[in-house]
Amino acid sequence: MKHILYALIFSTILASPLATTQAQAEQAIAYFAGGCFWCTESDFEQIEGVGDVISGYMGGAKVRPAYRDVASGATQHRETVKVPYDTNIVSYQELLSAFWRMHDPSDGTGSFVDRGRQYSTAIYYANTKQKRLAKGAIKALEASGKFNTIATSLEKADKFYTAEDYHQDYYRRNAVRYKYYRFRSGRDQFIKRVWEGDDKIYQAAR
């Protein structure tokens, strides 16, 4: 009888609004644009606490844009990744630090071999805390003198459109082509040259 009573109490706690709120508080979403989303999706998914990253498009006006339209630059969307993460395991600040280290934040006209706004750098904040941290991270990286300028645009997240299925987990499904593209793009060579040995957290005092 006691076992049944304890089970009922436990199930009531789990079903309570407080328990639901706490569970929801552990999960958050971040959005980043750092050039080719095959690469940023791959890099973010290596971080503990990050869930299934989704490649997609954000920042343009066209409804349900197709890849061919985004890639042409016609829609003004950027290739963007949707990053779900567990706030009990990884912080937004840690995602910002990882983001800097997976692309060139000083290039406002594209990313490595991919040129145009559609491949430019941006942080799309989902709430005021993300905005504050992203703004502070940009300010600190600018002040460090590591780059001549920081071109990363800070914008409020708007409608995110999931990219076509063949873009999702491209680095796993097409490993050989992905590795070839990544090497030829110069991304990894840049990261090694600029970021190797730099584990500083760039964040303005707040």
C-alpha positions in Angstrom: 0.0 0.0 0.0 2.9 2.3 0.9 4.5 1.7 -2.5 1.2 2.7 -4.3 1.0 5.9 -2.1 4.6 6.9 -2.8 4.0 6.3 -6.6 1.0 8.6 -6.5 2.8 11.3 -4.7 5.8 11.1 -7.1 3.6 11.2 -10.1 1.7 14.2 -8.7 5.0 16.1 -8.2 6.1 15.4 -11.8 2.8 16.6 -13.1 2.9 19.8 -11.1 3.4 23.2 -12.8 6.6 23.7 -10.8 8.2 20.4 -12.1 7.1 21.3 -15.7 8.6 24.7 -15.4 11.9 23.4 -14.1 12.1 20.8 -16.9 11.5 23.5 -19.5 14.1 25.8 -17.9 16.8 23.2 -18.6 16.2 23.4 -22.4 17.0 26.5 -24.5 17.5 27.4 -28.1 20.2 29.5 -29.7 20.7 30.6 -33.3 24.0 31.3 -35.1 25.1 32.1 -38.6 28.7 31.3 -39.3 29.0 30.6 -43.0 28.3 27.1 -44.4 25.8 25.4 -42.0 27.2 22.0 -42.7 30.3 23.1 -40.7 28.6 25.0 -37.9 26.1 22.2 -37.4 28.9 19.7 -37.2 31.0 21.8 -34.7 28.1 22.6 -32.4 27.0 18.9 -32.2 30.5 18.1 -30.8 29.7 20.1 -27.6 28.4 18.2 -24.6 24.9 19.4 -23.7 24.0 20.3 -27.2 21.2 18.4 -28.9 20.3 17.7 -32.5 21.4 20.9 -34.3 19.2 21.9 -37.3 20.5 23.6 -40.4 18.2 26.3 -41.8 17.6 29.9 -42.9 16.9 33.1 -41.0 17.1 36.8 -41.6 15.2 37.2 -44.9 11.6 38.1 -45.9 10.7 35.3 -48.2 8.4 32.7 -46.7 9.7 29.1 -46.9 12.8 29.9 -49.0 14.4 27.1 -50.9 18.2 26.5 -50.8 18.7 27.6 -54.4 17.1 31.0 -53.6 19.0 31.5 -50.4 22.3 30.4 -52.0 21.8 33.0 -54.8 21.5 35.8 -52.2 18.1 36.7 -53.5 16.2 36.2 -50.3 18.6 37.9 -47.9 18.4 34.9 -45.5 21.6 33.6 -43.9 22.5 30.0 -43.5 21.8 29.5 -39.8 21.8 26.7 -37.3 19.3 26.1 -34.6 21.1 24.9 -31.5 19.1 23.2 -28.7 21.1 23.0 -25.5 20.7 21.9 -21.9 21.4 24.8 -19.6 22.4 22.5 -16.8 25.3 21.2 -18.9 26.4 24.0 -21.2 25.9 27.7 -20.9 25.0 30.3 -23.6 28.4 31.9 -22.9 30.1 28.6 -23.7 28.2 28.5 -27.0 29.3 32.0 -27.8 32.9 31.0 -27.2 32.6 28.0 -29.4 31.0 30.1 -32.1 33.9 32.5 -32.3 36.2 29.6 -32.8 34.4 27.9 -35.7 34.5 30.8 -38.2 36.0 34.2 -39.0 33.9 36.8 -37.2 35.8 39.7 -38.9 34.5 38.9 -42.4 31.2 40.6 -43.0 31.0 39.7 -46.7 30.8 35.9 -46.5 32.7 33.0 -45.0 35.9 31.6 -46.5 35.2 30.4 -50.1 31.4 31.2 -49.7 30.6 34.8 -50.4 27.6 37.0 -49.9 25.3 38.0 -47.0 23.8 34.4 -47.0 27.2 33.2 -45.6 27.9 36.2 -43.3 28.3 36.1 -39.6 25.4 36.7 -37.2 24.1 35.9 -33.8 20.3 35.8 -33.5 19.3 36.3 -29.9 16.1 34.6 -28.6 15.8 36.6 -25.3 17.2 39.5 -23.4 19.8 37.4 -21.6 21.2 36.1 -24.9 21.2 39.6 -26.2 23.2 40.9 -23.2 25.7 38.1 -23.3 26.2 38.3 -27.1 26.6 42.0 -27.0 29.2 41.7 -24.2 31.1 39.0 -26.1 31.3 41.1 -29.2 32.4 44.1 -27.2 35.1 42.1 -25.4 36.4 40.5 -28.6 36.6 43.9 -30.3 38.5 45.3 -27.3 41.0 42.5 -27.4 42.5 43.6 -30.7 42.5 40.0 -31.9 40.8 41.2 -35.1 40.8 44.6 -36.7 37.0 44.6 -36.6 34.2 42.3 -35.6 31.6 42.0 -38.4 29.2 39.7 -36.5 25.7 41.1 -36.7 23.5 40.9 -33.6 19.9 40.6 -34.4 16.7 39.4 -32.8 15.7 35.9 -33.8 12.8 35.8 -36.2 11.3 33.0 -38.3 13.6 30.1 -38.7 13.1 27.8 -41.8 14.5 24.3 -41.7 16.7 23.5 -44.7 16.0 20.6 -47.0 16.6 17.1 -45.6 19.8 16.5 -47.6 21.5 19.3 -45.7 20.8 17.9 -42.2 23.7 16.0 -40.7 25.5 16.4 -44.0 28.9 15.8 -42.3 27.7 12.3 -41.3 25.8 11.3 -44.5 28.4 12.6 -46.9 31.6 12.4 -44.8 34.1 12.3 -47.7 32.5 15.2 -49.6 32.1 17.2 -46.4 35.8 16.8 -45.4 36.9 17.7 -48.8 34.8 20.8 -48.9 35.9 21.8 -45.4 39.5 21.4 -46.2 39.3 23.3 -49.5 37.4 26.1 -47.9 40.3 27.0 -45.6 38.1 27.0 -42.5 40.2 24.6 -40.4 43.5 26.2 -41.5 42.2 29.6 -40.3 40.9 28.2 -37.0 44.2 26.6 -36.3 46.2 29.7 -37.2 44.0 32.2 -35.3 42.6 30.3 -32.4 45.0 27.5 -31.4 46.0 28.0 -27.8 43.5 30.7 -27.1 41.0 29.5 -24.5 40.1 33.0 -23.2 36.4 33.8 -22.5 35.6 37.0 -24.3 32.9 38.8 -22.3 32.6 42.4 -21.2 32.0 43.1 -17.5 28.4 43.0 -16.6 
